[in-house]
Amino acid sequence: IEEMMGSCDKRRGEQEEEEEQKLKLPGFRFHPTDEELVGFYLAKKVLLKKPSKIDEIISHIDIYKFDPWDLPRLRNTEKESYFFCKRGRKYRNSIRPNRVTGSGFWKATGIDKPVYSDGSSKSVIGLKKTLVYYIGSAGKGSKTDWMMHEFRLPTANDTIPGGSTHLNPTPPAMLHAVRSVDVVPDIQEKCV
């Protein structure tokens, strides 16, 4: 009987531990600064080149295989989701990125903005590009309220203000922050 009781206690303990892991901590928000996203998360992801604790916080997926409303969510209450993604190319020998999804495309809204370190040197540690999602094909697309920030480490080909930066030969991974909006159901209805 003691053996059965011990076994039951062990199972109950394991179930409680699983429930605790599923528990969402009230008040906890993952809201990193641009400098933290590039200088810590993206830089470590590129340098480590193997799975780490960072992968538990930010998933690695091909975001262009999803329309923005179909992207996996870490928490339903958050309006922003973060993902690592390798840069896809439109053509094999081209530098043009492929940002087409099933129902539309992501369009850049301007030039890359530098992300500076917090240290005394204020060196450029990354670049940030803002993109907006359009439903339909290029030239005929309808602008939506979906927005994405694309963060990447600078390369030798980038023109950097001030010239002081940590350079990488090519951007092996990028970090994307996708922001949802309150009008998502309307957008989804248009696409169905």
C-alpha positions as CSV (number, residue, x, y, z in Angstrom):
1,I,0.0,0.0,0.0
2,E,2.8,2.4,0.9
3,E,4.3,1.7,-2.6
4,M,1.0,2.6,-4.3
5,M,0.7,5.7,-2.2
6,G,4.2,6.8,-3.1
7,S,3.5,6.2,-6.8
8,C,0.3,8.3,-6.5
9,D,2.2,11.1,-4.7
10,K,4.9,11.0,-7.4
11,R,2.3,11.2,-10.2
12,R,0.4,14.0,-8.4
13,G,3.8,15.9,-8.0
14,E,4.5,15.5,-11.7
15,Q,1.0,16.8,-12.6
16,E,1.4,19.8,-10.3
17,E,4.8,20.5,-11.9
18,E,3.3,20.3,-15.4
19,E,0.4,22.7,-14.4
20,E,3.0,25.1,-12.9
21,Q,4.9,25.1,-16.2
22,K,1.6,25.9,-18.0
23,L,0.8,28.6,-15.6
24,K,1.0,32.1,-17.0
25,L,2.6,34.5,-14.6
26,P,0.4,37.5,-14.2
27,G,2.2,40.8,-14.9
28,F,5.0,39.2,-16.8
29,R,5.6,40.7,-20.2
30,F,8.3,40.0,-22.7
31,H,8.9,43.6,-23.9
32,P,12.6,44.0,-24.8
33,T,14.2,47.1,-26.2
34,D,15.6,47.2,-29.8
35,E,19.1,47.2,-28.2
36,E,18.3,44.1,-26.2
37,L,16.7,42.3,-29.2
38,V,19.8,42.9,-31.4
39,G,22.6,43.0,-28.8
40,F,21.5,40.1,-26.7
41,Y,19.0,37.8,-28.4
42,L,19.9,38.0,-32.1
43,A,23.7,38.3,-31.5
44,K,23.6,35.2,-29.2
45,K,21.5,33.3,-31.7
46,V,24.0,33.9,-34.5
47,L,27.1,33.3,-32.3
48,L,25.8,30.1,-30.6
49,K,24.7,28.3,-33.8
50,K,23.0,25.6,-31.7
51,P,19.8,25.3,-29.7
52,S,19.8,27.3,-26.4
53,K,17.5,28.8,-23.8
54,I,16.8,31.7,-26.2
55,D,14.9,29.3,-28.4
56,E,12.4,28.8,-25.6
57,I,11.7,32.5,-25.6
58,I,11.8,33.3,-29.3
59,S,10.8,30.6,-31.8
60,H,12.7,30.0,-35.0
61,I,10.2,29.7,-37.9
62,D,9.9,30.7,-41.5
63,I,7.4,33.6,-41.0
64,Y,6.8,33.9,-44.7
65,K,5.1,30.6,-44.8
66,F,2.3,32.2,-42.7
67,D,-0.1,35.0,-43.1
68,P,0.3,37.3,-40.1
69,W,-2.9,36.2,-38.5
70,D,-1.8,32.6,-38.7
71,L,1.5,33.1,-37.0
72,P,2.0,31.1,-33.8
73,R,1.4,33.0,-30.6
74,L,3.2,32.6,-27.4
75,R,0.5,34.4,-25.4
76,N,-3.0,35.3,-26.7
77,T,-3.0,38.5,-24.7
78,E,0.2,39.9,-26.3
79,K,-0.1,42.0,-29.4
80,E,3.5,41.5,-30.4
81,S,5.2,38.2,-31.2
82,Y,8.9,37.6,-31.8
83,F,10.5,35.1,-34.2
84,F,13.9,34.2,-35.6
85,C,13.9,33.6,-39.3
86,K,16.6,33.1,-42.0
87,R,16.4,35.6,-44.8
88,G,14.9,34.1,-48.0
89,R,15.9,35.3,-51.4
90,K,13.5,36.2,-54.2
91,Y,16.0,34.7,-56.7
92,R,18.9,32.3,-56.2
93,N,21.7,34.8,-57.0
94,S,19.8,37.9,-55.9
95,I,20.1,40.0,-52.8
96,R,16.4,40.9,-53.0
97,P,14.5,39.3,-50.1
98,N,11.4,37.2,-50.7
99,R,8.6,38.5,-48.4
100,V,5.6,36.9,-50.0
101,T,3.1,34.9,-48.0
102,G,0.0,32.9,-49.0
103,S,-2.4,35.8,-49.1
104,G,-0.1,38.8,-49.7
105,F,3.3,40.3,-49.0
106,W,5.3,42.4,-46.5
107,K,6.5,45.7,-47.9
108,A,9.3,47.8,-46.5
109,T,8.2,51.3,-45.5
110,G,11.6,53.0,-45.5
111,I,15.3,52.6,-45.0
112,D,17.1,50.6,-42.4
113,K,17.4,52.5,-39.1
114,P,20.5,51.9,-37.0
115,V,20.2,50.2,-33.5
116,Y,22.8,51.6,-31.1
117,S,24.4,49.9,-28.1
118,D,23.7,51.4,-24.7
119,G,27.4,51.5,-23.9
120,S,29.6,54.6,-23.9
121,S,30.7,54.0,-27.5
122,K,27.1,54.1,-28.8
123,S,28.2,51.9,-31.7
124,V,25.8,50.5,-34.3
125,I,25.0,46.9,-33.3
126,G,22.2,46.2,-35.7
127,L,19.6,47.5,-38.2
128,K,15.9,47.8,-38.0
129,K,13.5,47.8,-40.9
130,T,9.7,48.5,-40.7
131,L,7.4,46.5,-42.9
132,V,3.6,46.7,-43.5
133,Y,1.5,43.7,-44.7
134,Y,-0.5,44.0,-47.9
135,I,-3.2,41.5,-49.0
136,G,-3.0,40.6,-52.7
137,S,-0.2,40.8,-55.2
138,A,2.4,43.5,-55.6
139,G,1.0,46.5,-57.3
140,K,-2.6,45.5,-56.5
141,G,-2.3,44.8,-52.8
142,S,-4.5,46.4,-50.1
143,K,-2.6,47.8,-47.1
144,T,-3.5,46.3,-43.7
145,D,-2.8,47.4,-40.2
146,W,-0.3,44.5,-39.6
147,M,3.2,45.8,-39.0
148,M,6.5,44.0,-38.6
149,H,10.0,45.2,-37.4
150,E,12.9,43.2,-38.9
151,F,16.1,43.3,-36.9
152,R,19.4,42.1,-38.4
153,L,23.1,42.3,-37.6
154,P,25.0,44.7,-40.0
155,T,27.1,43.3,-42.8
156,A,30.1,44.7,-44.6
157,N,27.8,45.9,-47.4
158,D,25.8,48.2,-45.1
159,T,26.4,51.9,-45.0
160,I,26.5,52.7,-41.3
161,P,26.3,56.2,-39.8
162,G,29.5,56.9,-37.9
163,G,31.2,53.8,-39.3
164,S,31.7,52.2,-35.9
165,T,30.0,48.8,-35.9
166,H,30.3,45.0,-35.4
167,L,30.2,43.5,-38.9
168,N,29.1,40.1,-40.0
169,P,29.9,38.7,-43.5
170,T,26.2,37.8,-44.1
171,P,23.1,37.9,-42.0
172,P,22.6,34.2,-41.1
173,A,19.4,35.0,-39.0
174,M,17.0,37.8,-38.5
175,L,14.7,38.6,-35.7
176,H,11.1,39.7,-36.5
177,A,8.7,41.5,-34.2
178,V,5.2,41.2,-35.6
179,R,2.5,43.5,-34.2
180,S,-1.1,42.6,-34.4
181,V,-4.0,45.1,-34.3
182,D,-7.6,45.1,-33.0
183,V,-9.1,44.8,-36.5
184,V,-7.7,41.3,-37.2
185,P,-11.1,39.7,-37.6
186,D,-12.0,42.1,-40.5
187,I,-8.7,41.2,-42.3
188,Q,-9.3,37.5,-41.9
189,E,-12.8,37.7,-43.3
190,K,-11.5,39.5,-46.4
191,C,-9.1,36.6,-47.0
192,V,-11.3,33.6,-46.5
